[in-house]
């Protein structure tokens, strides 16, 4: 597996797109790096950029971007709502695939050293790249912001990890930079129906993990209490892995609670939203919506969609697109500007735009492609499609039953069936294209050179590996389609009686998927030399086919009895 890391530099310019483009152009000069997102903010005067790639390429792109930022941004003239202390304020690296946090931390330190020594910027390493516990926290490194940097650099305790420890003419323009290694962070702002920064801050202090200090007398202006050891006493906030401040955004004319969710497996986006709603209500305010700055993992929005559907006592077994739609509307992500999932969800942006998927075709185009002179898609892909249609019908019955009048107390029962059905459907949809890819692997293997014994050996092994994979894919179709029979039968027995015929058609489609996929297993097995594997898969396939035919017979008997 390739090692993939993400880099999310924040540049202290969010108003002049020409300047921003000069910086992002540098990123795109590096081969193997993909620029995913550029998110400028006028009020914060800050742009969050996201790009991904293999480690060395990402480090090169980050270095070029930081260098360009020093040329086009002068911190002596910078003003904005967001805390900052440099032209490239922060430059975190994030593990995405095939790489550990420890490895990413070493890459971050390597980048920090190159920026400090190669460009001449004071650099502080933070989070997992920090050299001391105190410097793990970005806020500690950035304390005093740009205005306090000249004094900070004279303090031996705050000597930069790399680069100059002096506020010279060059550093006066560039400021300092924090380079770190961290988990995927979701930057998330919650909109309030107020213009008061102080009230937004009050909510931020309510929810952030750090909380607020305990004060003597006046809770806002009183002296901060200290314990017997002289340490300040703080009341922790309600959300773990959450950092937050309040600010006023002139661009929108509202105050926001600006949140960094440092671990969305601990505190989710929807939990942060709901907690802000609760705390705002307690203080006489209302949340009007929210916005995501930069990118978000797909799971965050799917979990949010399911959460809000469950609150409504509606089935959670709906499509991915529907879950995202529910999340966007429930979180008010389109409150300030249109929200485009294709531009904000990291998994969608990582998809290869040149990868033409069969499942993305219209039904008409898919049928035409199947009917063309091209050998793929063939029976394997069509079998997977039939299986997907079969379980989709059962999922439809589950959703109709979940929402049936008078069956409100059973919504969770049918929702569970619908969720199981959606999961099987999604796997079968993936296998439509994977079966065609498996066929293409065989064709590619046959096209390998065979001019000498070594090439012949490599070619023969590639053919055998591809053939085995071309057996495994339709076998998965068989297994999943047979598995769907359990849900189809349940819907025929206990589902909405008005849709019992749909369950019957689902059984017919699932049976055809199993039998069609088994034909592909058998024809591909004839070309595999591993006879032990062949015997095993044919025996298991015959067992699945027999069980599927028995299940079909039972389901059709139930369906016909109910229709009569």
KOLGUNU-922540 format. One line per 5 residues: number of its first residue (from 1); their letters; for each residue x, z, y of C-alpha. Coordinates in Angstrom, 1 decimal, decimal comma. Each point is the difference from the previous one (the first is absolute). Layout:
N
NUM	a	X/Z/Y; ...
END
This chain:
564
1	xxxxx	0,0/0,0/0,0; 1,2/-0,9/3,5; 0,8/2,9/2,3; -2,3/-0,3/3,0; 0,1/2,3/3,1
6	xxxxx	-2,1/0,0/3,2; 1,4/0,5/3,5; -2,3/1,2/2,8; 2,0/0,0/3,2; -1,8/1,2/3,2
11	xxxxx	1,2/-1,7/3,2; -0,6/1,4/3,5; -1,7/-3,1/1,3; -3,7/-0,7/-0,6; -1,1/-2,1/3,0
16	xxxxx	2,3/-3,0/0,3; -0,5/-2,2/-3,0; 2,9/-2,2/0,9; 2,4/2,9/-0,4; -1,7/1,1/-3,2
21	xxxxx	0,4/-3,5/-1,4; 3,7/-0,1/0,8; 0,4/3,0/-2,2; -2,2/-1,2/-2,9; 1,6/-3,4/0,1
26	xxxxx	3,3/1,7/-1,0; -1,7/1,5/-3,1; -1,3/-3,4/-1,1; 3,5/-1,5/0,2; 0,9/2,0/-3,2
31	xxxxx	-0,7/-1,8/-3,3; -1,9/2,1/-2,5; -1,8/2,1/2,6; -3,7/-0,3/0,7; -1,5/1,1/3,3
36	xxxxx	-3,3/1,6/-0,8; -1,4/1,4/3,2; 0,6/0,3/3,7; -2,2/2,6/1,7; 0,5/0,5/3,8
41	xxxxx	-1,7/2,7/2,0; -0,2/-0,3/3,8; -0,8/3,6/0,8; 2,8/1,3/-2,2; 2,3/-2,9/1,1
46	xxxxx	1,2/-0,1/-3,6; -0,1/-2,5/-2,8; 0,0/0,8/-3,7; 1,5/-2,7/-2,1; -0,1/-0,2/-3,8
51	xxxxx	2,1/-2,2/-2,3; 1,0/0,1/-3,7; 2,7/-1,4/-2,3; 2,9/0,9/-2,2; 2,1/2,8/1,4
56	xxxxx	3,1/-1,8/1,4; -2,2/-2,7/1,6; -2,2/2,6/1,6; 3,1/1,9/1,4; 1,3/-3,2/1,5
61	xxxxx	-3,3/-0,8/1,6; -0,4/3,5/1,4; 3,5/-0,1/1,5; -0,6/-3,3/1,7; -3,4/1,3/1,4
66	xxxxx	1,6/3,2/1,3; 2,8/-1,9/1,6; -2,4/-2,4/1,7; -2,1/3,0/1,2; 3,0/1,4/1,8
71	xxxxx	0,3/-3,3/1,9; -3,6/-0,4/1,1; -1,3/3,6/0,4; 1,4/2,4/2,7; -1,1/3,5/-0,6
76	xxxxx	0,6/1,0/3,6; -3,2/-1,8/1,0; -2,1/0,8/-3,1; -3,3/1,9/0,4; -2,6/0,6/-2,8
81	xxxxx	-2,3/2,5/-1,6; 1,9/0,3/-3,2; 3,0/2,3/-0,4; 3,3/-2,0/-0,1; 3,7/0,2/0,6
86	xxxxx	1,3/-3,5/-0,5; -0,6/-3,7/0,2; -0,2/0,0/-3,8; -1,6/3,4/-0,1; -0,2/0,4/-3,8
91	xxxxx	1,0/-2,3/-2,9; -1,3/1,4/-3,3; 0,6/-1,5/-3,5; -2,7/0,4/-2,6; 0,3/-0,6/-3,8
96	xxxxx	-2,6/-2,6/-1,2; 1,1/-1,1/-3,5; 2,8/0,5/-2,5; 2,0/2,4/2,1; 0,2/3,8/0,4
101	xxxxx	-0,2/2,1/3,1; 3,5/1,1/-0,5; 1,3/-3,6/0,0; -2,1/-0,8/3,1; 1,5/3,1/1,8
106	xxxxx	3,5/-1,4/-0,7; -1,0/-3,4/1,4; -1,4/1,8/3,1; 3,3/1,8/0,6; 1,9/-3,2/-0,5
111	xxxxx	-2,2/-1,7/2,7; 0,3/3,0/2,3; 3,8/-0,2/-0,2; 0,1/-3,7/0,7; -2,4/0,4/3,0
116	xxxxx	2,0/2,9/1,4; 3,4/-1,5/-0,4; -0,8/-3,7/0,3; -2,3/0,2/3,0; 0,9/3,3/1,6
121	xxxxx	-3,3/1,8/-0,1; -0,3/3,7/-0,8; -1,8/0,2/-3,4; -1,7/3,0/-1,6; -0,9/-0,2/-3,7
126	xxxxx	-3,4/1,6/-0,9; -2,4/0,7/-2,9; 1,7/-0,7/-3,3; 3,1/-1,5/1,6; 0,7/3,1/2,1
131	xxxxx	3,3/1,8/-0,5; -1,5/3,4/0,9; -3,4/1,6/-0,5; -0,6/0,4/3,7; 0,4/-3,8/0,5
136	xxxxx	-2,5/-0,9/-2,6; -2,8/0,4/2,6; -0,1/-3,0/2,3; -1,5/2,2/2,8; 3,1/2,2/0,0
141	xxxxx	2,3/-3,0/0,4; -2,1/-1,5/2,7; -0,6/3,3/1,9; 0,5/-0,5/3,7; -0,7/-3,7/-0,4
146	xxxxx	2,0/-2,5/2,1; -0,1/2,1/3,1; 1,8/2,8/-1,7; 2,5/-2,1/-2,0; 2,9/0,3/2,5
151	xxxxx	-0,1/3,8/-0,3; -0,6/-0,1/-3,8; 3,1/-2,1/-0,6; 2,2/2,6/1,6; -1,2/2,7/-2,5
156	xxxxx	2,4/0,1/-3,0; -3,0/1,1/-2,1; -1,7/-3,3/0,6; 3,0/-2,3/-0,4; -1,4/-3,3/-1,4
161	xxxxx	0,6/-0,7/-3,7; 1,5/-3,4/1,1; 1,0/-1,6/3,2; 1,1/1,4/3,4; -0,8/3,6/1,0
166	xxxxx	0,0/-0,9/3,7; -2,5/-1,3/2,4; 2,0/-3,0/1,3; -1,4/-3,0/1,9; -0,8/-1,9/-3,2
171	xxxxx	-1,8/3,0/-1,6; -1,9/0,4/3,3; -1,6/-3,3/-0,8; -0,4/0,2/-3,7; -0,8/3,7/-0,5
176	xxxxx	0,3/1,4/-3,5; -1,4/-1,1/-3,4; -1,2/1,9/-3,0; 0,5/-1,6/-3,4; -1,6/1,4/-3,0
181	xxxxx	-1,3/-0,3/-3,5; -3,6/1,1/-0,6; -3,1/-0,5/-2,1; -2,6/-2,5/1,1; -1,4/1,3/3,2
186	xxxxx	-3,4/-0,9/1,4; -0,2/0,1/3,8; -3,6/0,6/0,8; -1,8/0,7/3,3; -3,5/1,6/0,2
191	xxxxx	-2,1/-1,0/3,1; -1,9/2,7/2,0; -2,8/-0,2/2,5; 2,1/1,7/2,6; 2,7/-0,7/2,4
196	xxxxx	1,6/3,5/-0,3; 3,5/0,0/-1,5; -0,2/3,8/-0,2; -3,1/-0,1/-2,1; 1,5/-2,7/-2,2
201	xxxxx	3,0/2,2/-0,4; -2,1/2,9/-1,0; -1,4/-2,0/-2,9; 3,5/-1,2/-0,9; 1,2/3,7/-0,1
206	xxxxx	-3,1/0,8/-2,2; 0,9/-2,5/-2,6; 3,8/-0,5/-0,1; 1,9/1,8/-2,6; 2,3/1,7/2,6
211	xxxxx	-3,1/1,4/1,7; 0,3/1,9/3,3; 1,9/3,1/1,2; -1,7/3,4/0,2; -0,1/1,1/3,7
216	xxxxx	-0,4/3,3/1,7; -3,1/0,2/2,2; -1,0/-3,4/1,1; 0,0/-2,3/-3,1; 1,2/-3,0/2,0
221	xxxxx	2,5/1,4/2,6; 0,9/3,5/-1,4; 3,5/0,9/-1,3; 0,7/-1,2/-3,5; 0,0/3,0/-2,4
226	xxxxx	3,1/0,6/-2,1; 0,4/1,9/-3,3; 2,4/2,9/-0,7; 2,8/-2,5/-0,6; -0,6/-1,7/3,4
231	xxxxx	-1,5/-3,1/-1,5; -3,1/-1,6/1,6; -3,3/0,6/-1,8; -2,0/-3,1/-0,7; -3,5/-0,5/-1,4
236	xxxxx	0,2/-3,0/-2,4; -2,4/-2,9/0,3; -2,5/-1,1/-2,5; 1,7/-3,1/-1,4; 3,2/-0,2/-2,0
241	xxxxx	2,5/-2,9/0,5; -1,5/-0,7/3,4; 1,6/-0,2/3,4; -2,2/-0,4/3,1; -0,1/0,0/3,8
246	xxxxx	-2,7/-0,9/2,6; 0,4/-2,6/2,6; -2,0/-2,1/2,5; 0,0/-3,8/-0,5; -0,6/-1,7/3,3
251	xxxxx	-0,3/-3,4/-1,7; -3,2/1,2/-1,7; -1,0/2,8/2,5; -0,2/2,7/-2,7; 1,9/2,8/-1,5
256	xxxxx	1,3/-0,2/-3,6; 1,3/2,3/-2,6; 3,2/-1,8/-1,1; 0,8/0,8/-3,6; 2,9/-0,7/-2,3
261	xxxxx	-1,0/0,5/-3,7; 3,3/0,5/-1,7; -1,4/0,1/-3,5; -3,4/-1,6/-0,5; -0,2/1,4/-3,5
266	xxxxx	-0,2/3,5/1,5; -2,2/-0,8/3,1; -1,9/-3,2/-0,1; -1,1/-2,1/2,9; -3,7/0,8/-0,5
271	xxxxx	0,8/3,8/-0,3; 1,8/-0,2/3,4; -2,9/-1,9/1,5; -2,6/2,5/-1,3; 2,0/3,0/1,1
276	xxxxx	0,3/-1,5/3,5; -3,8/-0,5/0,0; -0,5/3,6/-1,0; 2,4/1,4/2,6; -1,3/-2,3/2,8
281	xxxxx	-3,5/1,1/-0,7; 1,0/3,7/0,2; 1,4/-0,8/3,5; -3,0/-1,9/1,2; 1,6/-3,5/-0,5
286	xxxxx	-0,7/-2,9/-2,3; 2,3/-2,4/-1,9; -0,9/-3,5/0,9; 2,3/-1,9/-2,4; 3,7/-0,3/-0,9
291	xxxxx	2,9/-2,4/-0,2; 2,8/-0,6/-2,5; 3,4/-0,8/1,7; 2,1/-2,1/-2,3; -0,8/-0,4/-3,6
296	xxxxx	-2,0/2,0/-2,6; 0,1/0,1/-3,8; -3,0/-1,6/-1,7; -0,8/3,2/-1,8; -0,6/1,9/3,2
301	xxxxx	-2,9/-2,3/1,0; -1,4/-0,2/-3,6; 0,0/3,8/-0,2; -1,7/0,2/3,4; -2,6/-2,5/-1,0
306	xxxxx	-0,8/2,0/-3,2; -0,1/3,2/1,9; -2,6/-1,2/2,5; -2,1/-1,7/-2,7; 0,0/3,3/-1,9
311	xxxxx	-1,2/1,8/3,1; -2,9/-2,4/0,1; -0,6/0,5/-3,8; 0,5/-3,6/-0,6; 1,9/-1,7/-2,9
316	xxxxx	3,7/-0,2/0,4; 0,2/-2,9/-2,4; 0,1/-2,8/2,6; 2,6/-2,7/0,7; 3,3/0,7/1,8
321	xxxxx	-1,2/-2,0/3,0; -3,1/2,0/0,2; 1,9/3,3/-0,2; 2,2/-1,1/2,9; -3,0/-1,1/2,0
326	xxxxx	-1,6/3,5/-0,5; 3,3/1,7/1,0; 0,5/-2,1/3,2; -3,6/0,7/1,1; 0,1/3,7/-0,9
331	xxxxx	3,3/0,7/1,6; -0,9/-2,1/3,0; 3,2/-2,0/-0,4; -1,5/-2,9/2,1; -1,0/2,3/2,8
336	xxxxx	2,7/-1,2/2,4; 0,9/-3,4/-1,4; -0,9/-2,1/-3,0; 1,6/1,3/-3,3; 1,3/-2,7/-2,3
341	xxxxx	0,8/1,4/-3,5; 2,2/-3,0/-0,7; 2,3/1,0/2,8; 0,0/3,8/-0,4; 0,1/0,6/-3,8
346	xxxxx	3,6/-0,1/-1,2; -0,8/-1,3/-3,5; -1,9/-3,0/1,5; 2,9/-0,8/2,2; 2,5/0,2/-2,9
351	xxxxx	-1,9/-2,7/-1,9; 1,7/-3,4/0,0; -2,0/-2,2/2,3; 1,1/-3,1/-2,0; -1,4/1,4/-3,3
356	xxxxx	-3,2/-2,0/-0,6; -2,3/2,2/-2,2; -2,8/-1,4/-2,2; -2,1/3,0/0,9; 0,2/-0,9/3,6
361	xxxxx	-1,6/-3,4/-0,6; -3,7/-0,5/0,5; -2,0/-0,3/-3,3; -0,4/-3,7/0,7; 3,8/-0,4/0,5
366	xxxxx	0,8/2,0/-3,1; -2,3/-2,1/-2,1; 1,5/-3,2/1,4; 3,5/1,2/-0,6; -0,9/1,0/-3,6
371	xxxxx	-1,5/-3,5/-0,5; 3,0/-1,8/1,4; 2,8/-1,7/-2,1; 2,2/3,1/0,5; 0,3/2,1/-3,2
376	xxxxx	-0,4/3,2/2,0; -2,2/1,8/0,6; -1,1/-0,2/-3,6; -2,0/1,9/-2,6; 1,9/3,2/0,6
381	xxxxx	-0,7/0,2/3,7; -3,6/-1,0/-0,6; -0,4/2,7/-2,6; 1,3/2,6/2,4; -2,5/-1,3/2,6
386	xxxxx	-2,8/0,3/-2,5; 1,0/3,6/-0,7; 0,1/0,7/3,7; -3,5/-1,4/0,5; -1,3/2,0/-3,0
391	xxxxx	1,2/3,4/1,2; -1,0/-0,9/3,6; -3,6/-0,4/-1,2; 0,1/3,5/-1,6; 1,6/1,4/3,2
396	xxxxx	-2,9/-1,5/2,0; -2,5/1,7/-2,3; 1,8/3,3/0,5; 0,0/-0,3/3,8; -3,7/-1,0/0,0
401	xxxxx	-0,8/3,0/-2,2; 2,1/2,3/2,2; -2,1/-1,0/3,0; -3,4/-0,2/-1,7; -2,8/2,0/1,7
406	xxxxx	-0,8/3,1/-2,0; 3,4/0,1/-1,8; 1,9/1,7/2,9; 1,1/2,8/-2,3; 1,7/-2,5/-2,3
411	xxxxx	2,1/-1,8/2,6; 3,3/1,5/-1,1; -0,6/-0,9/-3,6; -0,6/-3,7/0,8; 2,8/0,0/2,6
416	xxxxx	2,4/1,0/-2,7; -1,0/-2,9/-2,1; 0,3/-2,3/3,0; 3,5/1,2/0,8; 1,1/-0,6/-3,6
421	xxxxx	-1,6/-3,4/0,1; 1,8/-0,9/3,3; 3,4/1,0/-1,5; -0,5/-2,2/-3,1; -1,2/-2,9/2,2
426	xxxxx	3,1/0,2/2,3; 2,3/0,0/-3,1; -1,8/-3,1/-1,4; 0,1/-1,8/3,4; 3,8/0,6/0,0
431	xxxxx	0,3/-1,4/-3,5; -1,7/-3,3/1,1; 3,1/-0,9/1,9; 2,4/1,8/-2,3; -1,1/-2,1/-3,0
436	xxxxx	0,8/-3,2/2,0; 3,4/1,6/1,1; 0,7/0,7/-3,7; -0,7/-3,6/-0,9; 2,3/-1,2/2,8
441	xxxxx	2,8/2,3/-1,3; -0,1/-1,8/-3,3; 0,2/-3,4/1,7; 2,9/1,3/2,1; 1,8/1,2/-3,1
446	xxxxx	-0,4/-3,4/-1,7; 1,5/-1,6/3,1; 3,3/2,0/-0,3; 3,2/-2,0/-0,8; 1,0/-0,4/-3,6
451	xxxxx	3,3/-2,0/0,1; 2,1/2,5/-2,0; -0,5/2,9/-2,4; 0,1/2,7/2,6; -2,7/-1,7/2,1
456	xxxxx	-2,1/-0,6/-3,1; 0,2/3,7/-0,9; -1,1/1,0/3,5; -2,8/-2,6/0,0; -1,2/1,1/-3,4
461	xxxxx	-0,1/3,7/1,0; -1,8/-0,9/3,3; -2,6/-1,9/-2,0; -0,6/2,8/-2,4; -0,2/2,6/2,8
466	xxxxx	-2,5/-2,2/1,9; -2,1/-0,6/-3,1; -0,2/3,7/-0,8; -1,2/0,6/3,6; -2,6/-2,8/-0,4
471	xxxxx	-1,3/1,9/-3,0; -0,1/3,4/1,7; -2,0/-1,2/3,0; -3,1/-1,4/-1,9; 0,2/3,0/-2,3
476	xxxxx	-0,4/2,2/3,1; -3,0/-2,0/0,9; -1,5/0,7/-3,5; 0,7/3,7/0,3; -1,5/0,3/3,5
481	xxxxx	-3,1/-2,1/-0,8; -0,7/2,0/-3,1; 0,5/3,2/2,0; -2,6/-1,3/2,5; -2,6/0,0/-2,8
486	xxxxx	-0,3/3,7/0,2; -1,1/-0,1/3,6; -2,2/-3,0/-0,6; -1,8/1,8/-2,9; -0,5/3,1/2,1
491	xxxxx	-1,6/-2,1/2,8; -2,3/-1,7/-2,5; -1,0/3,4/-1,4; -0,3/2,2/3,2; 0,3/-2,3/3,0
496	xxxxx	-2,6/-1,4/2,3; -2,5/-1,6/-2,5; -0,7/-2,8/2,5; 3,6/-1,2/-0,5; 0,2/0,3/-3,8
501	xxxxx	0,3/-3,7/-0,4; 3,1/0,0/2,2; 1,6/2,5/-2,4; -0,9/-2,5/-2,8; 1,7/-2,9/1,8
506	xxxxx	3,0/2,3/0,6; 0,3/0,6/-3,8; -0,1/-3,7/-0,7; 2,7/-0,7/2,6; 2,2/2,8/-1,3
511	xxxxx	-0,4/-1,2/-3,6; 1,0/-3,5/1,0; 3,0/1,4/1,9; 1,2/1,8/-3,1; -0,5/-3,0/-2,3
516	xxxxx	1,5/-2,5/2,5; 3,1/2,3/0,6; 0,5/0,4/-3,7; 0,2/-3,8/-0,4; 2,8/0,1/2,5
521	xxxxx	1,7/2,8/-1,8; -0,1/-1,9/-3,2; 1,2/-3,4/1,3; 2,9/1,7/1,9; 0,9/2,1/-3,0
526	xxxxx	0,7/-3,1/-2,0; 3,1/-0,6/2,1; 1,5/3,5/-0,3; 2,8/0,7/-2,6; -0,6/3,8/0,0
531	xxxxx	-2,4/0,0/-3,0; -0,3/3,8/0,0; -1,4/-0,1/3,6; -2,2/-2,9/-0,8; -1,5/1,6/-3,1
536	xxxxx	-0,7/3,2/2,0; -1,6/-1,7/3,0; -2,2/-2,2/-2,2; -1,2/2,9/-2,0; -0,8/2,0/3,1
541	xxxxx	-1,6/-3,0/1,6; -2,3/-0,6/-3,0; -1,1/3,6/0,1; -0,8/-0,2/3,7; -2,0/-3,2/-0,5
546	xxxxx	-2,0/1,5/-2,9; -0,8/3,2/2,1; -0,9/-2,1/3,0; -2,5/-2,1/-2,0; -1,6/3,1/-1,4
551	xxxxx	-0,3/1,5/3,5; -1,5/-3,2/1,2; -2,6/0,1/-2,7; -0,9/3,6/0,8; -0,3/-0,7/3,8
556	xxxxx	-2,1/-3,1/-0,5; -2,4/2,0/-2,3; -0,4/2,6/2,7; -0,5/-2,6/2,7; -2,6/-2,0/-1,9
561	xxxx	-1,9/3,1/-1,0; -0,2/1,1/3,6; -1,1/-3,4/1,2; -2,7/-0,1/-2,6
END
